Structures are given as structure tokens and as C-alpha cells.
Amino acid sequence: MNAIRADVEFGRRVRKIRGNRTQKEFAKAVGTSQGNVSKMERGMVPEVDILLGISRYAGATVEYLVTGEAGGGVVGHHEKNLPDAFSLIEKVKGAGSAGRGLAPDDTVDIRLAFRDDWLSRFGGPDRLVALMIEGDSMEPTLSDGDVVVINKNSNRIRPGGGIYSLVWNGKRMIKRLQLNPRTGKVLIKSDNPRYDALEAVQKDLRVEGQLIWYGRELK
């Protein structure tokens, strides 16, 4: 790791983000080595590829990691500043409702950087889209304000079910779906027990894709 500089406060932020995980576990989660984690916690600010890995893990901006300021949201990049081995996926303005549904808005808001080797597992950046969660019906799995990535290739409900983005009656929702192949009906479930399950005929809804990643701001 070719460090940028030493910064004690940066080291403290990394230790806070690591939480109860061991350095080895945290290193694997953010895509670096245990030795690099140890150096960062002593205040050595790493190169941008490692910062990007931590930002995705923590749901915090690179600016926050380095300076302690502007802590909201996830990292966005312009093409000209993109490090090698990274590509951009689009984050749309419209939220995914963890509630009773919101009108879809697929206008591109920002673009988020992810490693190419990870993106290739799902068909590349063009097959993925990010959006923000609004509502609490998927608590404790997903929280209001989380950013999620949807795999558009996985738009058929798996036999065991899963968490999907769907459009039903003109409203976008983020819900856990289970298909009954005999009746053709879909059970639309929330992880929050305060919300009742719903049922729909499969042909009446459009599954946009399965959730494969989420990021969250540490509070």
C-alpha cells in the first residue's frame, strides 16, 4: 500500500467502521490485506482503490473517510477520475419503497464506482442499477436511506424466494417475494412484522431484479 499520508483521525474512523470485526475479516470485506488495515488504523491514508472499498462497505463517501466531513451517501465518480479496474453503475433518483409503493423515477442521479471483477459476476455495469430505500417495512434487513443495487438479469422469482424490486399497480416496491408455481400467485412480504403480507397474480406485477448489495451510512 502506497499511503498518501498519516492522519490519526482517519485511523480512528477506520477503527469505528471496522467495529467488532477482526482486522482479517474487515480486510476481506473491503478488498485489501490485514496488514493494510493495521496501517490504516495507525493513520496511513491508502490509495483510492482501497478507499473505494471502504466507502462501499460503510456506505460513506470517500470525502468523509479522508476528511471526516460530508458523511452522507455513497461515493460517486466522474469517468475521467475513475481508477483502473472500476466501472460505474447508475443510481436513479426514484426510491424503492419499503412501504406501500412509490411512482418509479428512472432519471439518473449519480453514478457509483464498483470493481470490475465484482460487476462481471452479474453481467457487467449495464445490467445493474442502484436506488435508495425509503420506508421501514424491510427492517431490520434494510433501513430507510440504504442504497441498494439491483441485478436486472435476475428478474424471475427464484424457487426459494428473495428480495426484489418490483412494480405493482404503477408503484415501485422493495419486498421479499415468494412464488406459488401451482396458483401463479406471488406472496409479497415485508421483513418488518408490523406490515401484513400481500398477494398478487404474477402477471400483474413486473419484477425489475433481485437485490445483491446494499450500503448504509454509519450513525
ABEGO torsion letter per residue (X at the ends): XBBABBBAAAAAAAAAAAEABBAAAAAAAAGBBAAAAAAAAAGBBBBAAAAAAAAAAAGBBAAAAAAGBGABEBBBBBAAABBBGBBBBBBBABBBBBBAEBBBBABBABBBBBBAAAAAAAGEAAABBBBBBBEAAAOAABBBGBBBBBBAABABBBAAEEBBBBBBGGBBBBBBBBBBAAAGBBBBBBABAABBBBBBBAAABBBAEBBABBBBBBX
